């Protein structure tokens, strides 16, 4: 199914909204305007949506057949309720939001006013630049909508270059938690490793880590826990103890507010690795005791 050409208003010209607006514009849809608050958003709109007027929300609602709501999660519900309360939204208007956390229930006030509502979430980290446009090709996109609207949601995904996956309303929080846990916490983990290597004098820690991390990511995506390597899955308690000692020294000399950051993360992830390892019970117990937040004998503050 091919979506009809629409006049689309972009509410939230942030990293996601401006990029998706540009992608839909490239498919022949008209962008009626964009709502941008910050200087960064206005500059992004100028770059990705040149010639598109910056308008307030009421003006966008009045002149658009489709609204693309690309705002922070906590703002989505109040925004939907606010638009519905104005009485401006015409019956049959298409409302699409890009939040991973929510399905369409958050847009209920607009649905009650006669709008067709869709949740469409690209499973991708956005930079808010033109580089994102090519990354949309083949990108999985979680869609949630009433059954009669799923073909429209899927058609929009096709136009964006993505692959549609239907996500049930009740599964949206777990869906989003899974993606955020993987992507956001991967960034934290890599940043900690970069910082550790940098503080021991390695000039380009990112480049040093790249071969290791790319191989680990590829194998883990393909094989899951079977890709695990390292001292925990080997049962090398002595190596784990040496790691904890070295990381404790690192944390002790860190900047204010960073104390304990890397060690805490190492302990938590090593315990998760231990839960996935096939080890003799005595080895598992020894490692588990070593990895507790406060091992036996550790002083309390």
Secondary structure, DSSP 8 states (H G I E B T S, - for coil): ------EEEEE--SHHHHHHHHHHHHTT-EEEEEE--SHHHHHHHHHHSTT--B--HHHHHHH-SEEEE---HHHHHHHHHHHHHHT---TT-EEEE--SS--SGGGHHHHHTT-EEEEEEE-S---SSTHHHHHTTT-EEEEEE-GGGHHHHHHHHHHHT-EEEE--GGGHHHHHHHHHHHHHHHHHHHHHHHHHHHHTT-TTHHHHHHHHHHHHHHHHHHHGGGG--SHHHHT-HHHHHHHHHHHHHHHHTS-TT-TTHHHHHHHHHHHHHHHHS---HHHHHHHHHHHSTT-TT----
